[in-house]
Amino acid sequence: MINIVDNQENINPDDFYASLKEKLEATHDFPQDYLFKFIITNEESKHTEIFRVFDDIKYTLSTKESKNGKYTSLNMNAFVMDADQVINIYKEVGKIQGVMML
């Protein structure tokens, strides 16, 4: 799995996604399942927003709530066609406030 955070705070988003695409294409044989990992506040509306991004995609879901119940981790194993689809999903989820993408 590629860590998309990886100390990339000051990088141009276009450069970041171009680099991510290169890494995805070098390490994956698309189409295939791809594991997306997100950490979100434990609000039903946040869960729903993420699920909407995956509306037309076949996926399996596992969740785990934090000890104090404030956060939920979502692991979504989704069947994707190519690196561009992975990047588009990350971009859409990135629009949701308060989501950490791993």
DRENDREN-116855 format. One record per residue: residue in three letters; x, y, z of N, C-alpha, C in turn. Coordinates in pm, 1 decimal, padded with zeros to 6 digits. Example, Ala and Ser with C-alpha at 12.3 -4.5 7.8 and 13.67 -1.06 7.14 Angstrom:
<"ALA", <01319.0, -00569.0, 00780.0>, <01230.0, -00450.0, 00780.0>, <01320.0, -00330.0, 00780.0>>
<"SER", <01285.0, -00225.0, 00708.0>, <01367.0, -00106.0, 00714.0>, <01290.0, 00003.0, 00787.0>>
***
This chain:
<"MET", <00083.8, -00117.3, 00000.0>, <00000.0, 00000.0, 00000.0>, <00088.2, 00123.4, 00000.0>>
<"ILE", <00046.6, 00223.7, -00072.6>, <00119.9, 00349.5, -00081.0>, <00061.8, 00446.1, 00021.2>>
<"ASN", <00147.0, 00506.5, 00102.6>, <00102.9, 00606.7, 00198.4>, <00095.9, 00740.1, 00125.0>>
<"ILE", <-00025.2, 00792.0, 00104.0>, <-00035.4, 00914.0, 00025.6>, <00001.2, 01037.5, 00106.3>>
<"VAL", <00006.5, 01026.1, 00238.1>, <00043.8, 01140.7, 00320.3>, <00194.5, 01164.4, 00308.2>>
<"ASP", <00275.2, 01070.7, 00352.9>, <00419.8, 01064.5, 00333.5>, <00492.7, 01199.2, 00329.1>>
<"ASN", <00467.1, 01288.1, 00424.3>, <00536.7, 01417.0, 00435.9>, <00533.7, 01499.1, 00307.4>>
<"GLN", <00418.9, 01509.1, 00245.3>, <00404.1, 01579.8, 00118.1>, <00331.0, 01713.9, 00137.2>>
<"GLU", <00347.3, 01777.9, 00252.1>, <00269.8, 01896.7, 00286.1>, <00292.9, 02014.4, 00191.5>>
<"ASN", <00414.9, 02034.6, 00145.2>, <00446.8, 02153.9, 00066.8>, <00454.8, 02128.3, -00082.7>>
<"ILE", <00405.4, 02014.9, -00128.2>, <00416.2, 01981.4, -00269.3>, <00292.1, 02031.1, -00344.5>>
<"ASN", <00312.0, 02071.7, -00467.4>, <00203.3, 02113.1, -00555.7>, <00109.7, 01994.3, -00577.2>>
<"PRO", <-00023.2, 02013.7, -00564.0>, <-00116.3, 01900.9, -00581.0>, <-00102.7, 01829.4, -00715.7>>
<"ASP", <-00078.2, 01903.6, -00822.7>, <-00062.4, 01839.7, -00953.7>, <00061.6, 01749.8, -00955.7>>
<"ASP", <00170.6, 01797.1, -00897.2>, <00292.7, 01716.4, -00889.0>, <00270.0, 01593.9, -00800.6>>
<"PHE", <00198.8, 01614.8, -00690.3>, <00171.0, 01504.7, -00598.8>, <00093.3, 01394.2, -00669.4>>
<"TYR", <-00013.9, 01431.0, -00741.4>, <-00096.1, 01329.5, -00807.1>, <-00024.4, 01265.1, -00925.8>>
<"ALA", <00060.3, 01340.1, -00992.5>, <00140.2, 01280.9, -01100.8>, <00236.7, 01176.3, -01043.7>>
<"SER", <00298.8, 01208.8, -00930.9>, <00389.6, 01115.8, -00864.4>, <00313.2, 00993.2, -00813.5>>
<"LEU", <00195.3, 01016.0, -00756.9>, <00113.9, 00905.2, -00708.2>, <00074.2, 00813.0, -00822.7>>
<"LYS", <00038.2, 00870.4, -00935.6>, <00000.0, 00788.8, -01051.4>, <00116.6, 00699.9, -01094.6>>
<"GLU", <00236.3, 00756.0, -01100.4>, <00355.4, 00677.7, -01136.8>, <00374.9, 00560.9, -01040.6>>
<"LYS", <00363.4, 00589.7, -00909.7>, <00382.8, 00485.9, -00808.8>, <00275.4, 00378.0, -00820.4>>
<"LEU", <00150.7, 00419.3, -00841.2>, <00041.5, 00322.5, -00853.6>, <00062.7, 00231.2, -00974.0>>
<"GLU", <00099.2, 00290.9, -01086.6>, <00117.6, 00211.5, -01208.0>, <00237.9, 00118.3, -01196.4>>
<"ALA", <00337.8, 00158.0, -01118.7>, <00456.9, 00074.2, -01101.9>, <00432.5, -00041.4, -01004.9>>
<"THR", <00337.2, -00024.6, -00913.1>, <00320.5, -00124.7, -00807.9>, <00190.3, -00204.1, -00815.8>>
<"HIS", <00102.3, -00169.3, -00910.3>, <-00025.8, -00238.7, -00922.1>, <-00049.1, -00283.7, -01065.5>>
<"ASP", <-00123.4, -00391.7, -01077.6>, <-00158.4, -00445.2, -01208.4>, <-00309.8, -00429.3, -01227.1>>
<"PHE", <-00350.7, -00309.7, -01269.5>, <-00493.2, -00279.5, -01284.1>, <-00552.1, -00350.1, -01404.5>>
<"PRO", <-00681.4, -00382.6, -01402.5>, <-00777.4, -00360.6, -01293.4>, <-00756.7, -00461.0, -01180.8>>
<"GLN", <-00786.1, -00415.0, -01058.4>, <-00770.6, -00499.2, -00941.0>, <-00833.4, -00432.2, -00820.4>>
<"ASP", <-00838.1, -00507.0, -00708.7>, <-00884.8, -00448.4, -00583.8>, <-00777.6, -00354.6, -00529.0>>
<"TYR", <-00822.7, -00243.5, -00470.2>, <-00731.0, -00146.9, -00410.3>, <-00787.2, -00110.3, -00273.5>>
<"LEU", <-00701.5, -00110.3, -00171.8>, <-00744.7, -00081.7, -00035.8>, <-00729.7, 00067.3, -00004.8>>
<"PHE", <-00843.4, 00131.1, 00022.2>, <-00846.4, 00270.1, 00065.4>, <-00864.8, 00270.1, 00216.6>>
<"LYS", <-00788.7, 00355.6, 00285.9>, <-00801.1, 00366.0, 00431.3>, <-00826.2, 00512.0, 00467.8>>
<"PHE", <-00930.0, 00531.9, 00546.7>, <-00967.1, 00666.8, 00590.5>, <-00992.9, 00666.1, 00740.6>>
<"ILE", <-00961.3, 00778.0, 00804.4>, <-00998.6, 00799.0, 00943.6>, <-01085.9, 00923.7, 00945.3>>
<"ILE", <-01202.8, 00909.6, 01008.4>, <-01298.2, 01020.6, 01011.1>, <-01355.9, 01035.0, 01150.8>>
<"THR", <-01410.4, 01154.3, 01177.2>, <-01482.4, 01171.5, 01302.1>, <-01605.8, 01082.6, 01297.0>>
<"ASN", <-01650.6, 01040.4, 01411.2>, <-01760.3, 00944.4, 01417.4>, <-01895.0, 01014.5, 01401.6>>
<"GLU", <-01914.5, 01071.3, 01282.6>, <-02040.6, 01137.5, 01249.1>, <-02102.8, 01063.8, 01131.5>>
<"GLU", <-02228.6, 01030.4, 01143.1>, <-02296.7, 00955.7, 01037.1>, <-02288.4, 01028.8, 00903.5>>
<"SER", <-02295.1, 01161.7, 00904.8>, <-02291.1, 01238.5, 00779.4>, <-02157.5, 01221.8, 00707.1>>
<"LYS", <-02048.6, 01208.3, 00781.8>, <-01916.5, 01186.9, 00720.0>, <-01910.2, 01049.9, 00653.3>>
<"HIS", <-01964.3, 00950.5, 00722.3>, <-01968.6, 00815.3, 00664.7>, <-02046.7, 00818.2, 00532.9>>
<"THR", <-02161.4, 00883.1, 00535.7>, <-02247.6, 00889.7, 00417.1>, <-02177.0, 00959.1, 00301.3>>
<"GLU", <-02104.5, 01066.6, 00329.1>, <-02032.4, 01138.5, 00223.3>, <-01928.8, 01047.9, 00156.5>>
<"ILE", <-01857.3, 00970.8, 00237.0>, <-01757.3, 00880.0, 00179.8>, <-01825.7, 00770.0, 00100.3>>
<"PHE", <-01932.4, 00713.6, 00154.2>, <-02003.5, 00607.1, 00082.9>, <-02054.3, 00655.5, -00052.2>>
<"ARG", <-02094.3, 00780.7, -00062.0>, <-02142.8, 00836.2, -00189.3>, <-02033.0, 00836.5, -00296.0>>
<"VAL", <-01909.0, 00857.3, -00255.8>, <-01797.7, 00855.2, -00350.5>, <-01785.5, 00716.0, -00413.4>>
<"PHE", <-01821.3, 00614.2, -00337.3>, <-01807.9, 00475.3, -00381.9>, <-01939.2, 00417.7, -00436.5>>
<"ASP", <-02037.0, 00502.7, -00464.8>, <-02169.8, 00457.4, -00508.3>, <-02167.5, 00357.6, -00623.2>>
<"ASP", <-02091.2, 00382.4, -00726.4>, <-02092.3, 00296.4, -00845.1>, <-01974.1, 00200.7, -00850.7>>
<"ILE", <-01914.4, 00174.9, -00734.4>, <-01794.5, 00092.3, -00728.4>, <-01821.4, -00026.9, -00637.3>>
<"LYS", <-01778.8, -00143.9, -00679.9>, <-01790.6, -00263.2, -00596.8>, <-01681.8, -00258.2, -00490.0>>
<"TYR", <-01722.4, -00269.4, -00362.7>, <-01624.6, -00265.8, -00253.9>, <-01672.4, -00346.9, -00134.7>>
<"THR", <-01576.8, -00384.1, -00050.7>, <-01608.2, -00441.5, 00079.2>, <-01560.6, -00341.5, 00183.9>>
<"LEU", <-01627.6, -00341.6, 00296.7>, <-01603.0, -00240.9, 00398.7>, <-01574.7, -00307.0, 00532.3>>
<"SER", <-01474.1, -00254.7, 00602.1>, <-01455.4, -00289.9, 00742.4>, <-01433.0, -00160.0, 00818.9>>
<"THR", <-01485.4, -00154.5, 00939.6>, <-01474.0, -00033.4, 01020.5>, <-01423.8, -00069.3, 01159.6>>
<"LYS", <-01364.7, 00029.2, 01222.9>, <-01322.0, 00012.0, 01361.5>, <-01332.8, 00147.8, 01429.8>>
<"GLU", <-01401.1, 00146.9, 01541.1>, <-01418.6, 00269.6, 01618.1>, <-01301.6, 00285.5, 01715.1>>
<"SER", <-01260.4, 00410.5, 01737.6>, <-01152.6, 00436.0, 01833.7>, <-01201.1, 00405.3, 01975.7>>
<"LYS", <-01106.3, 00392.3, 02068.1>, <-01140.0, 00359.3, 02207.4>, <-01242.3, 00454.5, 02266.9>>
<"ASN", <-01221.7, 00583.5, 02241.2>, <-01310.3, 00682.8, 02300.5>, <-01435.5, 00707.9, 02215.7>>
<"GLY", <-01445.6, 00643.0, 02100.3>, <-01564.5, 00656.9, 02016.4>, <-01569.8, 00784.2, 01934.5>>
<"LYS", <-01461.2, 00859.4, 01935.1>, <-01460.0, 00987.7, 01863.3>, <-01430.7, 00970.7, 01714.2>>
<"TYR", <-01354.9, 00868.3, 01677.7>, <-01313.9, 00846.7, 01538.1>, <-01350.0, 00706.1, 01491.8>>
<"THR", <-01360.5, 00692.0, 01361.0>, <-01381.7, 00562.3, 01298.9>, <-01281.6, 00546.9, 01186.2>>
<"SER", <-01219.8, 00429.7, 01178.2>, <-01135.7, 00401.0, 01061.8>, <-01219.6, 00319.2, 00964.2>>
<"LEU", <-01211.7, 00355.6, 00837.1>, <-01281.6, 00285.4, 00730.7>, <-01178.6, 00222.9, 00638.9>>
<"ASN", <-01189.0, 00094.5, 00616.5>, <-01106.8, 00025.0, 00517.7>, <-01200.9, -00018.5, 00406.9>>
<"MET", <-01178.0, 00033.5, 00288.3>, <-01265.1, 00003.9, 00175.1>, <-01181.8, -00061.7, 00066.1>>
<"ASN", <-01205.7, -00189.3, 00045.3>, <-01134.7, -00264.3, -00057.0>, <-01220.6, -00258.7, -00183.2>>
<"ALA", <-01180.5, -00174.9, -00279.3>, <-01263.4, -00146.0, -00396.6>, <-01199.8, -00198.8, -00523.8>>
<"PHE", <-01283.9, -00247.3, -00614.0>, <-01235.1, -00292.0, -00744.5>, <-01225.2, -00168.9, -00834.8>>
<"VAL", <-01102.9, -00135.4, -00877.0>, <-01079.3, -00017.2, -00960.8>, <-01016.5, -00058.0, -01092.7>>
<"MET", <-01040.7, 00022.1, -01193.5>, <-00995.2, -00009.4, -01328.6>, <-00852.2, 00036.6, -01356.3>>
<"ASP", <-00812.4, 00150.5, -01296.2>, <-00680.3, 00204.8, -01326.2>, <-00637.8, 00305.9, -01220.7>>
<"ALA", <-00515.9, 00355.0, -01234.4>, <-00460.4, 00451.6, -01139.1>, <-00541.4, 00581.2, -01139.0>>
<"ASP", <-00593.0, 00620.8, -01254.4>, <-00672.7, 00743.8, -01260.1>, <-00796.7, 00733.8, -01173.2>>
<"GLN", <-00858.6, 00616.6, -01169.4>, <-00977.0, 00599.4, -01086.2>, <-00940.2, 00609.9, -00938.3>>
<"VAL", <-00827.8, 00553.2, -00899.1>, <-00780.6, 00564.4, -00760.6>, <-00761.6, 00711.3, -00724.9>>
<"ILE", <-00695.1, 00784.9, -00811.6>, <-00667.9, 00926.1, -00786.4>, <-00797.8, 01006.3, -00779.3>>
<"ASN", <-00891.1, 00978.2, -00868.6>, <-01019.4, 01050.0, -00865.1>, <-01093.9, 01024.0, -00734.6>>
<"ILE", <-01086.4, 00901.6, -00684.0>, <-01150.6, 00870.6, -00556.2>, <-01083.9, 00949.4, -00444.1>>
<"TYR", <-00950.3, 00950.3, -00441.4>, <-00880.7, 01027.9, -00338.5>, <-00916.8, 01176.4, -00347.7>>
<"LYS", <-00926.7, 01229.5, -00467.3>, <-00961.5, 01371.2, -00484.3>, <-01102.0, 01399.1, -00431.8>>
<"GLU", <-01197.3, 01310.5, -00462.2>, <-01334.8, 01329.8, -00415.7>, <-01344.2, 01319.6, -00263.7>>
<"VAL", <-01278.3, 01219.4, -00206.7>, <-01280.6, 01204.6, -00061.0>, <-01206.6, 01321.5, 00004.4>>
<"GLY", <-01102.7, 01371.4, -00061.6>, <-01027.9, 01484.8, -00008.3>, <-01109.0, 01611.6, 00004.7>>
<"LYS", <-01220.7, 01620.3, -00064.2>, <-01310.5, 01736.4, -00053.8>, <-01393.0, 01733.4, 00074.5>>
<"ILE", <-01397.7, 01618.7, 00140.0>, <-01477.1, 01602.2, 00262.5>, <-01393.2, 01650.7, 00380.1>>
<"GLN", <-01443.3, 01748.4, 00450.4>, <-01368.2, 01809.0, 00560.3>, <-01350.2, 01709.7, 00674.4>>
<"GLY", <-01229.4, 01705.0, 00726.5>, <-01199.9, 01623.8, 00843.9>, <-01164.3, 01479.8, 00816.7>>
<"VAL", <-01142.5, 01443.0, 00690.6>, <-01105.7, 01305.6, 00657.5>, <-00955.0, 01294.4, 00644.6>>
<"MET", <-00898.1, 01196.5, 00713.5>, <-00755.6, 01167.0, 00697.5>, <-00745.4, 01047.0, 00605.5>>
<"MET", <-00660.8, 01059.1, 00503.1>, <-00643.3, 00951.3, 00407.0>, <-00505.8, 00889.2, 00428.9>>
<"LEU", <-00503.1, 00757.4, 00440.6>, <-00377.3, 00686.6, 00463.3>, <-00341.2, 00606.8, 00341.8>>
***
